Amino acid sequence: METGDTQLLHNSANQKLKIFCNELKQKVNLNKNILLVNLPQFSLERFEREVAKNKGYYSYPPTGLQYLVSALKNRDLEIDILDLNYEFLKKVISDDSFNSFDWIDILKEKIKKKNYPIIGISNFFYVDAPYLFEISKFLRNNHECIIILGGQNATYNAEDFLKKNYGDFVCKRESENKINFLLDNIYDSEQRYKPTPGILFKYNDKIEETCGEEDIVELKGNLIDAHKIIPIEYYCKAGSLSPYSRMAGVDTPFAGILLNRGCRGNCEFCDVRDYTGRKNRTREIKDFLDELEYLNKERGIIFFEFLDDDFTRSKDKAIEAMNGIIKRGIKIKWGSNNGLIASTLDEELMEKIRDSGCIGFKIGVESGNPEILLKIRKPGTIDTFRKFSKIAQGFPEIFIVDNYILGFPNEAFKQILNSFNFSIEMNLDWSSFALYQQNESSLNQIKEKNERKDFIPAKDFEKGQIITDKNILECIDIFKIPSETIVSKDQLNHIWFSFNLIRNFIENKNLKYSGNPEKFISWTSAIEERYPTHPYINFFLALANNLTGNKTEAENQYKKTIKNMESGYWMQRLKSFGIIEILENFPITIEETKKSLDFLRKKWKNQME
């Protein structure tokens, strides 16, 4: 009698997988070498060398690929990681003669030195996809190998990618178990991994998908060995992890680390639960601390990005982890750009967060309108966010950002305005506004993505300039939009600009009388490196430095403002906010600066009345 696993092995799709693997092996010189490739994480069309030299691009270590390396450690394989994002940025910074459009030469050099019959490519973001297409084209024409694709973007476009021959296999969602089951078939291993669903391949011009029991990846062990195959301590030389890593110091070595995988939330706009599954998993605290301590004491890592989508899933486990950092004497700084769930944060947790070295984190508010919060299934209410805001005021050492999404389906302008007003009421250090985008799990065809025009605020057009239609209201005039209006995407672009300028600069609490301008400078200077041509950033940095008495840097930022204001676009746009009036008689003393900021606050409020 066949067992359940044996029956699954004999499943039609699983049998075809075995046959297909045997066919592929006839075309390659199979050995023990495997190359895992991490793609560049920025648009080449929008790439700016100056931003790269300022280390303004993100240089995330390839944590996902490292988890695959760890999952394969008991196989007799030689696995290398080629982080094209890191290598590309490093090359641009160190070699002025390097042509950014020749990035694929980095891959060519790698495969010249070693024969890799199996190449895995992580395509996590939509912006990465063009690099995947180019690599696939090159490999198909120049290198006999089996191509395995994975990552979020590959997951939600798996069938399309296979039909276009970008890869031989796509491992959907979490891949630690899938890659092992696939390699059992490729290497004719004695069956070690049970049949696993979610491996797609094209066989006889038809897309097939393997079958098996639900695939749940258990988090076991640590990534210490996987860290030994990448130059983790040098990633800070190529870029940053987030504004938090830059606040820790431009050249401060950084790494990412994970305690939990998954999220208890089920927000309408988010793919985390679909991608990682409904089961949330927590690592053994010892494994987490051993990895963190190794990176800190053996590799010199100072700043850690906590990569969890739900770090406080278990209050007890979170406290145990933070207590462990303190008790082991691990002197670090850490942040959470992915964010913490505000409704879980009480005084006790906040004290541990601060004492364990946290310099900042984000929370997801998403909307200041109760109806929208219910509609998007947000695990929080207006009251819970207000409660957290009161707690947060008692921890001024931590830079806290609240996130908002503008333009939910059928969201009226009055509801969008609720979010703006609530962001000011929350009175945190910064508010991050983003435009609503349908989640990837419901946009599973690359064709659909090519047809939509995703707007990335501040970077969508050259030098951050937003194209204006004559029927669009701009600047302060956005507040004249009728309250029941469902605004267009083009109008949302201008709403975003005005909200960001007013809330984060003119009304920033750290530029007010009882605020801490040093906090504003630390965060905004990190943003400046990524957006060096935006004059309002320089303008408010000049004012903030005036408030701290740093006249030299204030003068430097003033000069940058004037230089970046050469465009008529910026002159017209910033005039309505009163910024041009201040520039024409720029303050020198602290008192003059305070009066200038008061003027700007009154200016926008008066124009609303």
Secondary structure, 3 states (H helix, E strand, C coil): CCCHHHHHHCCHHHHHHHHHHHHHHCCCCCCCEEEEEECCCCCCCCCCHHHHHCCCCECCCCHHHHHHHHHCCCCCCEEEEEEHHHHHHHHHHHCCCCCHHHCHHHHHHHHHHCCCCEEEEECCCHHHHHHHHHHHHHHHHHCCCEEEEECHHHHHCHHHHHHCCCCCEEECCCCHHHHHHHHHHHCCCCCCCCCCCCEEEEECCEEEECCCCCCCCCCCCCCHHHHCCCCHHHHHHCCECCHHHHHCCCCCCEEEECCEECCCCCCCCCCHHHHHCCCCEECCHHHHHHHHHHHHHCCCCCEEEECCCCCCCCHHHHHHHHHHHHHCCCCCEEEEEEEECHHHCCHHHHHHHHHCCEEEEEEEEECCCHHHHHHCCCCCCHHHHHHHHHHHCCCCCCEEEEEEEECCCCCCHHHHHHHHHHHHHHCCCEEEEEECCCCHHHCCCHHHHHHCCCCCCCCCCHHHCCCCCCCCCCHHHHHHCCCCCCCCHHHHHHHHHHHHHHHHHHCCHHHCCCCCHHHHHHHHHHHHHHCCCCHHHHHHHHHHHHHHCCHHHHHHHHHHHHHHCCCHHHHHHHHCCCHHHHHHCCCCCHHHHHHHHHHHHHHHHHHHC
